[in-house]
Amino acid sequence: MDRLQPAIEAALPLLREMRDGLGPQPAASRAALARLAALKAAPAPRSAAAPAATATSGTSPKIIPTQEWTLDTLRATALACVECPHLVRSRKQVVFGVGNPRAELMFVGEAPGADEDEQGEPFVGKAGQLLTKIIQTMGHSRDTVYIGNVLKCRPDMPAGSTGNRKPKPDEMATCLPWLKKQIDLIGPKVLVALGATAVEGLLGETRPMNQLRGRWLDYHGIPVMATYHPAYLLRNQSLSEKRKVWEDMLLVLEKLGAPISEKQRGFFLSK
């Protein structure tokens, strides 16, 4: 409890601040807030080796005011999250996000895979390597954009199973406040949702991707471009499917007001 207390103190104001922005409060989020509040109210056990902190000792954890949140303080709090016990048991680490904290362009995926869980960074496996190439072809780098996921922990798998599974709605609802606060702090001009699950987690939209991609959606005033997940392109490597994703990225570049060369406009077109 002593080790969890700072994370509990820091997480409570964040969850309270964001609960109204979630619309109808998901049961998972209500339960998470209630559990944190109960832990906060519970008296911390005293250690025989160290006296309890006094009002003048200066050792009590500080509740971070809303206006003092930064990506660093948010990351530190998220890394201590234990809201999904089954994911805590199976994960190696929380995968928070990476990139420019003032990025104009932010990519949002669904959840970490095995490589991401191992390295603690989103999109570092085969799909991530393809995303990196897409970003570079757009004239950016992983250092100039920001990359995150709806779910910060790798979804657990049944014993003996391999691969990855889709995050469950209650898992995404519990984790969504972290992503919402990331977006608030970064303030991107454009969001790119990678795959149908990312669109569902971020916007609550469940239409198939072929009905969503290529058109602008909205997240609290921020334009959102939905496109196929890079893993889809690894499974479907036809020129026409690659061109669909690239056309989505051209729309993103246009929305950002970025220059587009003729070479860029011609990528993945039939010869």
Order of alpha helices (4+ residues) and beta strands (2+ residues): alpha-alpha-alpha-alpha-beta-beta-alpha-alpha-beta-alpha-beta-alpha-alpha-beta-beta-alpha-alpha-alpha
